[in-house]
Amino acid sequence: MDKPFFNRIKAVLAEKGKTNNWLADELDMNTNTVSKWCRNDMQPRVETLFQIAKVLDVDVRELLVSTK
């Protein structure tokens, strides 16, 4: 069975031409944590999703996989 995807952080980073390391630096977070988000091995807290959206200048909904 395929692993479920909950967030689109990796896709949005690619669309913006940014890297995991760049995001980790912008958020002052560990690069391993950001890497886990991008692989959907771990999910960021809701508050962190809003911080990510602000840094990437996107609506927070763009960071989540739609359920419809």
All heavy atoms as TSV, in Angstrom:
chain	resi	resn	atom	element	x	y	z
A	1	MET	N	N	0.837	-1.179	0.000
A	1	MET	CA	C	0.000	0.000	0.000
A	1	MET	C	C	0.883	1.244	0.000
A	1	MET	O	O	1.870	1.321	0.707
A	1	MET	CB	C	-0.904	-0.015	1.223
A	1	MET	CG	C	-1.904	1.085	1.237
A	1	MET	SD	S	-3.081	0.769	2.576
A	1	MET	CE	C	-3.685	2.397	2.773
A	2	ASP	N	N	0.522	2.236	-0.784
A	2	ASP	CA	C	1.292	3.468	-0.868
A	2	ASP	C	C	1.137	4.290	0.403
A	2	ASP	O	O	0.091	4.297	1.038
A	2	ASP	CB	C	0.824	4.317	-2.056
A	2	ASP	CG	C	1.189	3.696	-3.391
A	2	ASP	OD1	O	2.200	2.970	-3.449
A	2	ASP	OD2	O	0.456	3.936	-4.365
A	3	LYS	N	N	2.219	4.994	0.728
A	3	LYS	CA	C	2.198	5.878	1.887
A	3	LYS	C	C	1.311	7.085	1.578
A	3	LYS	O	O	1.428	7.687	0.514
A	3	LYS	CB	C	3.629	6.325	2.185
A	3	LYS	CG	C	3.747	7.281	3.349
A	3	LYS	CD	C	5.183	7.554	3.722
A	3	LYS	CE	C	5.849	8.386	2.649
A	3	LYS	NZ	N	7.160	8.879	3.035
A	4	PRO	N	N	0.416	7.457	2.496
A	4	PRO	CA	C	-0.446	8.617	2.239
A	4	PRO	C	C	0.347	9.921	2.279
A	4	PRO	O	O	1.310	10.050	3.027
A	4	PRO	CB	C	-1.469	8.561	3.376
A	4	PRO	CG	C	-0.806	7.790	4.463
A	4	PRO	CD	C	0.140	6.837	3.793
A	5	PHE	N	N	-0.078	10.864	1.453
A	5	PHE	CA	C	0.529	12.183	1.439
A	5	PHE	C	C	-0.465	13.163	2.035
A	5	PHE	O	O	-1.621	13.211	1.629
A	5	PHE	CB	C	0.890	12.602	0.009
A	5	PHE	CG	C	2.077	11.860	-0.525
A	5	PHE	CD1	C	1.910	10.668	-1.207
A	5	PHE	CD2	C	3.352	12.346	-0.332
A	5	PHE	CE1	C	3.001	9.968	-1.693
A	5	PHE	CE2	C	4.454	11.659	-0.802
A	5	PHE	CZ	C	4.284	10.466	-1.486
A	6	PHE	N	N	-0.001	13.937	3.005
A	6	PHE	CA	C	-0.864	14.890	3.681
A	6	PHE	C	C	-0.505	16.333	3.335
A	6	PHE	O	O	-1.350	17.202	3.370
A	6	PHE	CB	C	-0.801	14.711	5.203
A	6	PHE	CG	C	-1.249	13.352	5.644
A	6	PHE	CD1	C	-0.328	12.423	6.102
A	6	PHE	CD2	C	-2.580	12.997	5.597
A	6	PHE	CE1	C	-0.734	11.166	6.513
A	6	PHE	CE2	C	-3.000	11.735	6.010
A	6	PHE	CZ	C	-2.070	10.820	6.470
A	7	ASN	N	N	0.784	16.553	3.057
A	7	ASN	CA	C	1.182	17.925	2.752
A	7	ASN	C	C	1.880	18.002	1.398
A	7	ASN	O	O	2.322	16.991	0.857
A	7	ASN	CB	C	2.064	18.497	3.872
A	7	ASN	CG	C	3.478	17.965	3.846
A	7	ASN	OD1	O	4.213	18.148	2.889
A	7	ASN	ND2	N	3.889	17.310	4.922
A	8	ARG	N	N	1.943	19.217	0.869
A	8	ARG	CA	C	2.560	19.488	-0.435
A	8	ARG	C	C	3.797	20.376	-0.284
A	8	ARG	O	O	4.160	21.108	-1.192
A	8	ARG	CB	C	1.561	20.215	-1.342
A	8	ARG	CG	C	0.321	19.442	-1.674
A	8	ARG	CD	C	-0.537	20.188	-2.691
A	8	ARG	NE	N	0.194	20.382	-3.944
A	8	ARG	CZ	C	0.664	21.565	-4.378
A	8	ARG	NH1	N	0.490	22.663	-3.687
A	8	ARG	NH2	N	1.315	21.645	-5.522
A	9	ILE	N	N	4.418	20.334	0.873
A	9	ILE	CA	C	5.545	21.233	1.133
A	9	ILE	C	C	6.641	21.047	0.087
A	9	ILE	O	O	7.148	22.023	-0.467
A	9	ILE	CB	C	6.086	21.041	2.561
A	9	ILE	CG1	C	5.011	21.439	3.573
A	9	ILE	CG2	C	7.361	21.856	2.774
A	9	ILE	CD1	C	5.335	21.098	5.009
A	10	LYS	N	N	6.996	19.814	-0.209
A	10	LYS	CA	C	8.046	19.551	-1.197
A	10	LYS	C	C	7.672	20.134	-2.563
A	10	LYS	O	O	8.492	20.764	-3.231
A	10	LYS	CB	C	8.294	18.045	-1.307
A	10	LYS	CG	C	9.397	17.677	-2.268
A	10	LYS	CD	C	9.625	16.182	-2.275
A	10	LYS	CE	C	10.756	15.797	-3.206
A	10	LYS	NZ	N	11.020	14.356	-3.151
A	11	ALA	N	N	6.423	19.935	-2.984
A	11	ALA	CA	C	5.971	20.434	-4.285
A	11	ALA	C	C	5.999	21.959	-4.326
A	11	ALA	O	O	6.430	22.548	-5.321
A	11	ALA	CB	C	4.565	19.918	-4.579
A	12	VAL	N	N	5.544	22.599	-3.262
A	12	VAL	CA	C	5.519	24.064	-3.232
A	12	VAL	C	C	6.943	24.620	-3.209
A	12	VAL	O	O	7.237	25.618	-3.877
A	12	VAL	CB	C	4.678	24.581	-2.041
A	12	VAL	CG1	C	4.760	26.089	-1.928
A	12	VAL	CG2	C	3.225	24.131	-2.187
A	13	LEU	N	N	7.830	23.979	-2.477
A	13	LEU	CA	C	9.233	24.405	-2.494
A	13	LEU	C	C	9.787	24.346	-3.918
A	13	LEU	O	O	10.456	25.281	-4.368
A	13	LEU	CB	C	10.087	23.522	-1.569
A	13	LEU	CG	C	10.019	23.817	-0.083
A	13	LEU	CD1	C	10.720	22.719	0.705
A	13	LEU	CD2	C	10.627	25.171	0.231
A	14	ALA	N	N	9.503	23.259	-4.623
A	14	ALA	CA	C	9.984	23.108	-6.002
A	14	ALA	C	C	9.385	24.185	-6.903
A	14	ALA	O	O	10.097	24.775	-7.731
A	14	ALA	CB	C	9.647	21.718	-6.524
A	15	GLU	N	N	8.089	24.447	-6.739
A	15	GLU	CA	C	7.431	25.484	-7.544
A	15	GLU	C	C	8.058	26.854	-7.317
A	15	GLU	O	O	8.133	27.667	-8.233
A	15	GLU	CB	C	5.934	25.546	-7.202
A	15	GLU	CG	C	5.149	24.335	-7.659
A	15	GLU	CD	C	3.759	24.247	-7.023
A	15	GLU	OE1	O	3.332	25.214	-6.332
A	15	GLU	OE2	O	3.100	23.206	-7.207
A	16	LYS	N	N	8.510	27.098	-6.086
A	16	LYS	CA	C	9.106	28.390	-5.723
A	16	LYS	C	C	10.618	28.421	-5.973
A	16	LYS	O	O	11.253	29.445	-5.772
A	16	LYS	CB	C	8.841	28.699	-4.247
A	16	LYS	CG	C	7.372	28.891	-3.910
A	16	LYS	CD	C	6.897	30.229	-4.395
A	16	LYS	CE	C	5.486	30.514	-3.938
A	16	LYS	NZ	N	5.068	31.877	-4.268
A	17	GLY	N	N	11.175	27.276	-6.385
A	17	GLY	CA	C	12.619	27.214	-6.630
A	17	GLY	C	C	13.441	27.283	-5.349
A	17	GLY	O	O	14.560	27.782	-5.344
A	18	LYS	N	N	12.880	26.772	-4.270
A	18	LYS	CA	C	13.543	26.792	-2.962
A	18	LYS	C	C	13.897	25.371	-2.531
A	18	LYS	O	O	13.361	24.402	-3.050
A	18	LYS	CB	C	12.637	27.438	-1.902
A	18	LYS	CG	C	12.145	28.822	-2.249
A	18	LYS	CD	C	13.277	29.816	-2.286
A	18	LYS	CE	C	12.745	31.231	-2.514
A	18	LYS	NZ	N	13.798	32.202	-2.647
A	19	THR	N	N	14.788	25.265	-1.552
A	19	THR	CA	C	15.235	23.962	-1.064
A	19	THR	C	C	14.790	23.733	0.378
A	19	THR	O	O	14.400	24.674	1.076
A	19	THR	CB	C	16.774	23.855	-1.112
A	19	THR	OG1	O	17.317	24.816	-0.181
A	19	THR	CG2	C	17.309	24.093	-2.509
A	20	ASN	N	N	14.912	22.490	0.807
A	20	ASN	CA	C	14.638	22.144	2.201
A	20	ASN	C	C	15.535	22.949	3.135
A	20	ASN	O	O	15.084	23.437	4.169
A	20	ASN	CB	C	14.910	20.659	2.461
A	20	ASN	CG	C	14.032	19.724	1.700
A	20	ASN	OD1	O	13.282	20.124	0.815
A	20	ASN	ND2	N	14.137	18.452	2.017
A	21	ASN	N	N	16.806	23.050	2.776
A	21	ASN	CA	C	17.760	23.775	3.621
A	21	ASN	C	C	17.384	25.244	3.741
A	21	ASN	O	O	17.501	25.836	4.817
A	21	ASN	CB	C	19.182	23.647	3.082
A	21	ASN	CG	C	19.729	22.245	3.252
A	21	ASN	OD1	O	19.258	21.471	4.078
A	21	ASN	ND2	N	20.731	21.911	2.463
A	22	TRP	N	N	16.937	25.841	2.651
A	22	TRP	CA	C	16.510	27.236	2.675
A	22	TRP	C	C	15.343	27.394	3.651
A	22	TRP	O	O	15.331	28.306	4.475
A	22	TRP	CB	C	16.111	27.697	1.270
A	22	TRP	CG	C	15.525	29.075	1.250
A	22	TRP	CD1	C	16.212	30.251	1.173
A	22	TRP	CD2	C	14.128	29.421	1.344
A	22	TRP	NE1	N	15.338	31.312	1.211
A	22	TRP	CE2	C	14.045	30.822	1.312
A	22	TRP	CE3	C	12.964	28.688	1.442
A	22	TRP	CZ2	C	12.831	31.501	1.384
A	22	TRP	CZ3	C	11.750	29.369	1.513
A	22	TRP	CH2	C	11.705	30.759	1.485
A	23	LEU	N	N	14.345	26.500	3.549
A	23	LEU	CA	C	13.183	26.576	4.432
A	23	LEU	C	C	13.594	26.391	5.886
A	23	LEU	O	O	13.130	27.129	6.765
A	23	LEU	CB	C	12.131	25.536	4.032
A	23	LEU	CG	C	10.832	25.555	4.836
A	23	LEU	CD1	C	10.129	26.904	4.734
A	23	LEU	CD2	C	9.914	24.434	4.368
A	24	ALA	N	N	14.462	25.445	6.148
A	24	ALA	CA	C	14.938	25.218	7.515
A	24	ALA	C	C	15.611	26.472	8.062
A	24	ALA	O	O	15.372	26.862	9.216
A	24	ALA	CB	C	15.895	24.029	7.542
A	25	ASP	N	N	16.426	27.125	7.245
A	25	ASP	CA	C	17.088	28.361	7.675
A	25	ASP	C	C	16.076	29.459	7.949
A	25	ASP	O	O	16.172	30.171	8.948
A	25	ASP	CB	C	18.086	28.844	6.616
A	25	ASP	CG	C	19.333	27.982	6.540
A	25	ASP	OD1	O	19.597	27.226	7.495
A	25	ASP	OD2	O	20.039	28.070	5.513
A	26	GLU	N	N	15.096	29.613	7.059
A	26	GLU	CA	C	14.079	30.659	7.220
A	26	GLU	C	C	13.246	30.463	8.485
A	26	GLU	O	O	12.846	31.435	9.126
A	26	GLU	CB	C	13.149	30.699	6.005
A	26	GLU	CG	C	13.800	31.213	4.747
A	26	GLU	CD	C	14.171	32.685	4.838
A	26	GLU	OE1	O	13.314	33.490	5.224
A	26	GLU	OE2	O	15.339	33.013	4.531
A	27	LEU	N	N	12.983	29.203	8.833
A	27	LEU	CA	C	12.154	28.889	10.001
A	27	LEU	C	C	12.979	28.675	11.261
A	27	LEU	O	O	12.424	28.466	12.340
A	27	LEU	CB	C	11.316	27.636	9.734
A	27	LEU	CG	C	10.304	27.717	8.604
A	27	LEU	CD1	C	9.683	26.350	8.367
A	27	LEU	CD2	C	9.239	28.751	8.905
A	28	ASP	N	N	14.321	28.702	11.100
A	28	ASP	CA	C	15.235	28.405	12.205
A	28	ASP	C	C	14.903	27.043	12.815
A	28	ASP	O	O	14.719	26.895	14.024
A	28	ASP	CB	C	15.176	29.506	13.264
A	28	ASP	CG	C	16.338	29.431	14.241
A	28	ASP	OD1	O	17.423	28.948	13.839
A	28	ASP	OD2	O	16.165	29.836	15.405
A	29	MET	N	N	14.780	26.051	11.919
A	29	MET	CA	C	14.458	24.688	12.325
A	29	MET	C	C	15.536	23.738	11.827
A	29	MET	O	O	16.298	24.064	10.921
A	29	MET	CB	C	13.093	24.267	11.759
A	29	MET	CG	C	11.976	25.176	12.184
A	29	MET	SD	S	10.375	24.427	12.292
A	29	MET	CE	C	10.489	23.242	13.553
A	30	ASN	N	N	15.536	22.550	12.369
A	30	ASN	CA	C	16.477	21.516	11.979
A	30	ASN	C	C	16.182	21.039	10.557
A	30	ASN	O	O	15.020	20.813	10.203
A	30	ASN	CB	C	16.348	20.353	12.977
A	30	ASN	CG	C	17.387	19.297	12.785
A	30	ASN	OD1	O	17.452	18.668	11.723
A	30	ASN	ND2	N	18.184	19.084	13.806
A	31	THR	N	N	17.221	20.865	9.753
A	31	THR	CA	C	17.031	20.413	8.369
A	31	THR	C	C	16.424	19.016	8.312
A	31	THR	O	O	15.681	18.705	7.382
A	31	THR	CB	C	18.351	20.438	7.580
A	31	THR	OG1	O	19.330	19.658	8.267
A	31	THR	CG2	C	18.859	21.856	7.403
A	32	ASN	N	N	16.721	18.175	9.291
A	32	ASN	CA	C	16.136	16.827	9.314
A	32	ASN	C	C	14.625	16.879	9.504
A	32	ASN	O	O	13.891	16.088	8.914
A	32	ASN	CB	C	16.767	15.975	10.416
A	32	ASN	CG	C	18.186	15.595	10.096
A	32	ASN	OD1	O	18.559	15.441	8.934
A	32	ASN	ND2	N	18.998	15.451	11.127
A	33	THR	N	N	14.167	17.811	10.296
A	33	THR	CA	C	12.723	17.968	10.513
A	33	THR	C	C	12.036	18.370	9.218
A	33	THR	O	O	11.022	17.782	8.823
A	33	THR	CB	C	12.454	19.026	11.605
A	33	THR	OG1	O	13.072	18.592	12.821
A	33	THR	CG2	C	10.975	19.233	11.823
A	34	VAL	N	N	12.594	19.367	8.536
A	34	VAL	CA	C	12.008	19.827	7.267
A	34	VAL	C	C	12.037	18.700	6.247
A	34	VAL	O	O	11.079	18.503	5.496
A	34	VAL	CB	C	12.742	21.082	6.756
A	34	VAL	CG1	C	12.236	21.482	5.382
A	34	VAL	CG2	C	12.570	22.235	7.748
A	35	SER	N	N	13.107	17.943	6.215
A	35	SER	CA	C	13.210	16.816	5.294
A	35	SER	C	C	12.112	15.785	5.562
A	35	SER	O	O	11.509	15.249	4.623
A	35	SER	CB	C	14.584	16.167	5.420
A	35	SER	OG	O	14.708	15.086	4.536
A	36	LYS	N	N	11.815	15.524	6.818
A	36	LYS	CA	C	10.746	14.578	7.170
A	36	LYS	C	C	9.388	15.097	6.712
A	36	LYS	O	O	8.537	14.322	6.285
A	36	LYS	CB	C	10.735	14.309	8.673
A	36	LYS	CG	C	11.904	13.461	9.124
A	36	LYS	CD	C	11.892	13.268	10.630
A	36	LYS	CE	C	13.125	12.498	11.084
A	36	LYS	NZ	N	13.167	12.353	12.547
A	37	TRP	N	N	9.178	16.416	6.816
A	37	TRP	CA	C	7.920	16.993	6.309
A	37	TRP	C	C	7.816	16.777	4.812
A	37	TRP	O	O	6.765	16.403	4.308
A	37	TRP	CB	C	7.840	18.489	6.569
A	37	TRP	CG	C	7.830	18.924	7.995
A	37	TRP	CD1	C	7.477	18.180	9.101
A	37	TRP	CD2	C	8.179	20.215	8.472
A	37	TRP	NE1	N	7.591	18.939	10.227
A	37	TRP	CE2	C	8.013	20.204	9.866
A	37	TRP	CE3	C	8.607	21.387	7.865
A	37	TRP	CZ2	C	8.265	21.323	10.655
A	37	TRP	CZ3	C	8.852	22.495	8.641
A	37	TRP	CH2	C	8.687	22.453	10.027
A	38	CYS	N	N	8.918	17.035	4.101
A	38	CYS	CA	C	8.910	16.935	2.646
A	38	CYS	C	C	8.690	15.508	2.171
A	38	CYS	O	O	8.150	15.283	1.088
A	38	CYS	CB	C	10.198	17.511	2.070
A	38	CYS	SG	S	10.303	19.308	2.237
A	39	ARG	N	N	9.113	14.534	2.959
A	39	ARG	CA	C	8.904	13.127	2.625
A	39	ARG	C	C	7.567	12.609	3.160
A	39	ARG	O	O	7.223	11.446	2.960
A	39	ARG	CB	C	10.041	12.269	3.194
A	39	ARG	CG	C	11.377	12.498	2.545
A	39	ARG	CD	C	12.400	11.450	2.974
A	39	ARG	NE	N	12.395	11.142	4.385
A	39	ARG	CZ	C	13.207	11.670	5.309
A	39	ARG	NH1	N	14.105	12.572	4.952
A	39	ARG	NH2	N	13.124	11.312	6.578
A	40	ASN	N	N	6.833	13.459	3.870
A	40	ASN	CA	C	5.585	13.075	4.526
A	40	ASN	C	C	5.794	11.967	5.550
A	40	ASN	O	O	4.891	11.183	5.820
A	40	ASN	CB	C	4.507	12.692	3.501
A	40	ASN	CG	C	3.724	13.889	3.036
A	40	ASN	OD1	O	2.775	14.298	3.685
A	40	ASN	ND2	N	4.149	14.473	1.928
A	41	ASP	N	N	6.986	11.914	6.138
A	41	ASP	CA	C	7.257	10.976	7.226
A	41	ASP	C	C	6.750	11.538	8.548
A	41	ASP	O	O	6.528	10.793	9.503
A	41	ASP	CB	C	8.756	10.694	7.352
A	41	ASP	CG	C	9.285	9.864	6.203
A	41	ASP	OD1	O	8.478	9.205	5.521
A	41	ASP	OD2	O	10.507	9.880	5.982
A	42	MET	N	N	6.597	12.856	8.583
A	42	MET	CA	C	6.147	13.568	9.775
A	42	MET	C	C	5.402	14.808	9.288
A	42	MET	O	O	5.703	15.324	8.209
A	42	MET	CB	C	7.375	13.961	10.603
A	42	MET	CG	C	7.091	14.619	11.909
A	42	MET	SD	S	8.611	14.835	12.886
A	42	MET	CE	C	9.178	16.394	12.225
A	43	GLN	N	N	4.438	15.274	10.070
A	43	GLN	CA	C	3.669	16.451	9.678
A	43	GLN	C	C	3.957	17.614	10.618
A	43	GLN	O	O	4.081	17.407	11.826
A	43	GLN	CB	C	2.169	16.146	9.678
A	43	GLN	CG	C	1.772	15.018	8.756
A	43	GLN	CD	C	2.249	15.217	7.334
A	43	GLN	OE1	O	2.123	16.297	6.781
A	43	GLN	NE2	N	2.816	14.180	6.747
A	44	PRO	N	N	4.058	18.820	10.065
A	44	PRO	CA	C	4.262	19.987	10.926
A	44	PRO	C	C	2.996	20.321	11.711
A	44	PRO	O	O	1.881	19.970	11.295
A	44	PRO	CB	C	4.597	21.112	9.944
A	44	PRO	CG	C	4.022	20.681	8.652
A	44	PRO	CD	C	4.039	19.180	8.641
A	45	ARG	N	N	3.179	20.999	12.815
A	45	ARG	CA	C	2.033	21.477	13.589
A	45	ARG	C	C	1.294	22.528	12.768
A	45	ARG	O	O	1.861	23.132	11.856
A	45	ARG	CB	C	2.508	22.081	14.903
A	45	ARG	CG	C	3.164	21.072	15.808
A	45	ARG	CD	C	3.778	21.680	17.031
A	45	ARG	NE	N	3.043	22.854	17.502
A	45	ARG	CZ	C	3.341	23.520	18.593
A	45	ARG	NH1	N	4.349	23.157	19.337
A	45	ARG	NH2	N	2.641	24.586	18.949
A	46	VAL	N	N	0.053	22.754	13.101
A	46	VAL	CA	C	-0.766	23.730	12.376
A	46	VAL	C	C	-0.113	25.114	12.428
A	46	VAL	O	O	-0.034	25.812	11.413
A	46	VAL	CB	C	-2.203	23.779	12.950
A	46	VAL	CG1	C	-2.982	24.926	12.342
A	46	VAL	CG2	C	-2.902	22.463	12.709
A	47	GLU	N	N	0.388	25.505	13.575
A	47	GLU	CA	C	1.041	26.803	13.708
A	47	GLU	C	C	2.244	26.904	12.770
A	47	GLU	O	O	2.491	27.945	12.159
A	47	GLU	CB	C	1.507	27.036	15.155
A	47	GLU	CG	C	0.385	27.122	16.154
A	47	GLU	CD	C	-0.040	25.759	16.712
A	47	GLU	OE1	O	0.434	24.711	16.213
A	47	GLU	OE2	O	-0.871	25.741	17.633
A	48	THR	N	N	2.974	25.815	12.654
A	48	THR	CA	C	4.148	25.785	11.784
A	48	THR	C	C	3.738	25.854	10.322
A	48	THR	O	O	4.414	26.497	9.513
A	48	THR	CB	C	4.991	24.523	12.054
A	48	THR	OG1	O	5.298	24.454	13.454
A	48	THR	CG2	C	6.271	24.532	11.249
A	49	LEU	N	N	2.626	25.217	9.965
A	49	LEU	CA	C	2.126	25.313	8.588
A	49	LEU	C	C	1.879	26.767	8.199
A	49	LEU	O	O	2.201	27.183	7.083
A	49	LEU	CB	C	0.833	24.513	8.420
A	49	LEU	CG	C	0.963	23.056	8.040
A	49	LEU	CD1	C	-0.409	22.411	8.008
A	49	LEU	CD2	C	1.660	22.881	6.714
A	50	PHE	N	N	1.328	27.537	9.113
A	50	PHE	CA	C	1.086	28.952	8.835
A	50	PHE	C	C	2.398	29.715	8.678
A	50	PHE	O	O	2.506	30.602	7.824
A	50	PHE	CB	C	0.202	29.582	9.915
A	50	PHE	CG	C	-1.261	29.302	9.710
A	50	PHE	CD1	C	-1.848	28.168	10.247
A	50	PHE	CD2	C	-2.044	30.167	8.968
A	50	PHE	CE1	C	-3.196	27.906	10.044
A	50	PHE	CE2	C	-3.399	29.913	8.757
A	50	PHE	CZ	C	-3.968	28.778	9.296
A	51	GLN	N	N	3.411	29.365	9.456
A	51	GLN	CA	C	4.729	29.990	9.310
A	51	GLN	C	C	5.338	29.643	7.950
A	51	GLN	O	O	5.917	30.499	7.280
A	51	GLN	CB	C	5.678	29.531	10.421
A	51	GLN	CG	C	5.324	30.060	11.780
A	51	GLN	CD	C	6.224	29.474	12.852
A	51	GLN	OE1	O	6.782	28.382	12.714
A	51	GLN	NE2	N	6.366	30.207	13.950
A	52	ILE	N	N	5.210	28.380	7.555
A	52	ILE	CA	C	5.733	27.937	6.260
A	52	ILE	C	C	5.048	28.699	5.138
A	52	ILE	O	O	5.698	29.178	4.202
A	52	ILE	CB	C	5.556	26.409	6.085
A	52	ILE	CG1	C	6.393	25.649	7.109
A	52	ILE	CG2	C	5.908	25.982	4.667
A	52	ILE	CD1	C	6.029	24.179	7.229
A	53	ALA	N	N	3.725	28.822	5.226
A	53	ALA	CA	C	2.960	29.542	4.199
A	53	ALA	C	C	3.425	30.991	4.099
A	53	ALA	O	O	3.580	31.529	2.992
A	53	ALA	CB	C	1.474	29.479	4.512
A	54	LYS	N	N	3.661	31.608	5.230
A	54	LYS	CA	C	4.111	33.008	5.231
A	54	LYS	C	C	5.479	33.135	4.566
A	54	LYS	O	O	5.692	34.003	3.719
A	54	LYS	CB	C	4.160	33.539	6.667
A	54	LYS	CG	C	4.535	34.994	6.755
A	54	LYS	CD	C	4.487	35.492	8.177
A	54	LYS	CE	C	4.875	36.966	8.206
A	54	LYS	NZ	N	4.854	37.498	9.568
A	55	VAL	N	N	6.403	32.263	4.922
A	55	VAL	CA	C	7.756	32.300	4.356
A	55	VAL	C	C	7.722	32.061	2.846
A	55	VAL	O	O	8.451	32.704	2.090
A	55	VAL	CB	C	8.660	31.258	5.065
A	55	VAL	CG1	C	9.942	31.029	4.313
A	55	VAL	CG2	C	8.951	31.693	6.495
A	56	LEU	N	N	6.854	31.154	2.403
A	56	LEU	CA	C	6.759	30.822	0.979
A	56	LEU	C	C	5.810	31.748	0.219
A	56	LEU	O	O	5.673	31.620	-1.002
A	56	LEU	CB	C	6.316	29.364	0.807
A	56	LEU	CG	C	7.339	28.318	1.207
A	56	LEU	CD1	C	6.719	26.927	1.184
A	56	LEU	CD2	C	8.558	28.379	0.295
A	57	ASP	N	N	5.128	32.633	0.942
A	57	ASP	CA	C	4.190	33.583	0.351
A	57	ASP	C	C	3.090	32.856	-0.429
A	57	ASP	O	O	2.830	33.149	-1.594
A	57	ASP	CB	C	4.919	34.589	-0.543
A	57	ASP	CG	C	4.039	35.761	-0.941
A	57	ASP	OD1	O	3.141	36.123	-0.158
A	57	ASP	OD2	O	4.222	36.289	-2.055
A	58	VAL	N	N	2.470	31.878	0.248
A	58	VAL	CA	C	1.358	31.132	-0.336
A	58	VAL	C	C	0.245	31.039	0.697
A	58	VAL	O	O	0.459	31.238	1.892
A	58	VAL	CB	C	1.759	29.700	-0.777
A	58	VAL	CG1	C	2.808	29.726	-1.869
A	58	VAL	CG2	C	2.225	28.863	0.403
A	59	ASP	N	N	-0.952	30.719	0.219
A	59	ASP	CA	C	-2.067	30.440	1.119
A	59	ASP	C	C	-1.779	29.102	1.794
A	59	ASP	O	O	-1.308	28.158	1.143
A	59	ASP	CB	C	-3.370	30.361	0.314
A	59	ASP	CG	C	-4.587	30.246	1.201
A	59	ASP	OD1	O	-4.717	29.198	1.880
A	59	ASP	OD2	O	-5.387	31.197	1.223
A	60	VAL	N	N	-2.051	29.011	3.069
A	60	VAL	CA	C	-1.755	27.791	3.819
A	60	VAL	C	C	-2.423	26.560	3.189
A	60	VAL	O	O	-1.903	25.450	3.257
A	60	VAL	CB	C	-2.130	27.945	5.317
A	60	VAL	CG1	C	-3.638	27.997	5.501
A	60	VAL	CG2	C	-1.501	26.868	6.166
A	61	ARG	N	N	-3.573	26.758	2.528
A	61	ARG	CA	C	-4.267	25.636	1.894
A	61	ARG	C	C	-3.458	25.006	0.773
A	61	ARG	O	O	-3.640	23.837	0.459
A	61	ARG	CB	C	-5.625	26.081	1.384
A	61	ARG	CG	C	-6.588	26.447	2.514
A	61	ARG	CD	C	-7.856	27.032	2.002
A	61	ARG	NE	N	-7.575	28.382	1.499
A	61	ARG	CZ	C	-8.492	29.244	1.138
A	61	ARG	NH1	N	-9.765	28.934	1.185
A	61	ARG	NH2	N	-8.154	30.438	0.712
A	62	GLU	N	N	-2.541	25.773	0.176
A	62	GLU	CA	C	-1.692	25.219	-0.872
A	62	GLU	C	C	-0.692	24.208	-0.346
A	62	GLU	O	O	-0.117	23.441	-1.129
A	62	GLU	CB	C	-0.942	26.351	-1.598
A	62	GLU	CG	C	-1.814	27.231	-2.428
A	62	GLU	CD	C	-1.015	28.248	-3.215
A	62	GLU	OE1	O	0.026	27.870	-3.806
A	62	GLU	OE2	O	-1.407	29.421	-3.236
A	63	LEU	N	N	-0.480	24.201	0.951
A	63	LEU	CA	C	0.477	23.281	1.554
A	63	LEU	C	C	-0.136	21.935	1.910
A	63	LEU	O	O	0.570	21.015	2.299
A	63	LEU	CB	C	1.091	23.905	2.816
A	63	LEU	CG	C	1.866	25.197	2.599
A	63	LEU	CD1	C	2.306	25.763	3.937
A	63	LEU	CD2	C	3.062	24.966	1.689
A	64	LEU	N	N	-1.456	21.827	1.784
A	64	LEU	CA	C	-2.141	20.588	2.144
A	64	LEU	C	C	-2.704	19.896	0.937
A	64	LEU	O	O	-3.111	20.533	-0.028
A	64	LEU	CB	C	-3.285	20.905	3.120
A	64	LEU	CG	C	-2.864	21.536	4.442
A	64	LEU	CD1	C	-4.077	21.988	5.218
A	64	LEU	CD2	C	-2.027	20.571	5.260
A	65	VAL	N	N	-2.753	18.588	0.994
A	65	VAL	CA	C	-3.371	17.795	-0.061
A	65	VAL	C	C	-4.880	17.904	0.110
A	65	VAL	O	O	-5.407	17.695	1.216
A	65	VAL	CB	C	-2.915	16.318	0.035
A	65	VAL	CG1	C	-3.672	15.461	-0.954
A	65	VAL	CG2	C	-1.405	16.223	-0.182
A	66	SER	N	N	-5.567	18.232	-0.973
A	66	SER	CA	C	-7.016	18.384	-0.921
A	66	SER	C	C	-7.694	17.044	-0.656
A	66	SER	O	O	-7.243	16.000	-1.110
A	66	SER	CB	C	-7.526	18.951	-2.248
A	66	SER	OG	O	-8.925	19.024	-2.244
A	67	THR	N	N	-8.795	17.096	0.071
A	67	THR	CA	C	-9.542	15.867	0.358
A	67	THR	C	C	-10.667	15.668	-0.649
A	67	THR	O	O	-11.372	14.689	-0.602
A	67	THR	CB	C	-10.147	15.900	1.767
A	67	THR	OG1	O	-11.004	17.030	1.899
A	67	THR	CG2	C	-9.071	15.929	2.827
A	68	LYS	N	N	-10.837	16.605	-1.557
A	68	LYS	CA	C	-11.897	16.502	-2.568
A	68	LYS	C	C	-11.327	16.598	-3.957
A	68	LYS	O	O	-10.392	17.220	-4.248
A	68	LYS	CB	C	-12.927	17.595	-2.361
A	68	LYS	CG	C	-13.588	17.463	-1.015
A	68	LYS	CD	C	-15.049	17.661	-1.161
A	68	LYS	CE	C	-15.678	17.412	0.200
A	68	LYS	NZ	N	-17.015	17.246	0.206
